[in-house]
């Protein structure tokens, strides 16, 4: 469940990063300072959202256990 939440936040962040110029005026809000700062560093922010989001979600999904689909001994 946590991995799904992280993935949702990751994609929401990317949508806001690339569509914020249209989203905030549509909602009648001024652009938040964090968005302005991220917009000035768009490539860095996009890579950070993508890579960190995937890394966190993968870490939450991995259990460290080895499971085999076919048992060796029957």
N, C-alpha and C positions, 0 to 999 in steps of 0.2 A: 504494500500500500504506500509506503514511504517512497519507494522508487518511482511509482506512478506520479506521486505529488511532485517529486523533483523534476521528472520529465515534463510535466505540465507547466511548471514554473519556467523551465528552460525554454520551451517553445513560446510561452507567453512573453518572456523577455525578448526573444528574437522578433516576434511580431511587433511588439511595442517599439523596439529599436529601429526596425525598418519602416514601420507604418505610423510612427508617432506624429509625424508632420501632418498627417490626416486625421488621426484619432483624437488628439487633444483639441484642435479647433472644432471638430464635430461635437465633442462633449461640452464645448464652451469653457474649457479650462485653459489657463496659461501653462506653458511647458514647465514641468518641474526642473529644478536645478540639476538633479541627478541625471535626468534625461538629456539635458543640454550638454552636460559633461560627457556622457556616454556617446552622444551624437558626434561630438568633436573627435572622438576616438572610436569610430564605428567599427573598423576592422578588428582592433584589439578587443572591443567589447563583444563582437560577434563570436570571435574565436574563444574568448573566455566563457561565454554562455554555452557554446557548443561543447568544448572540451571539458570544462569543469562539470557541467551537467551530466555528460556521459560518464565521467569518472566517478562521480558521486552515486549515480544510479547503478552502475556496474558494481561498485563496492557494496551497495545495499543488497543487491541480488545474489552476490556470491556467498556461499556458505562455507567454502573451504572443504567440503566433503566430496569424496570421489564416489560417484555412482555409476554403475555399469548397467546397460540396458539388458545384457544377456549374462546370466550367471555362469561362471566358469564351471563350478561344481554343481551337479544336480543330484 
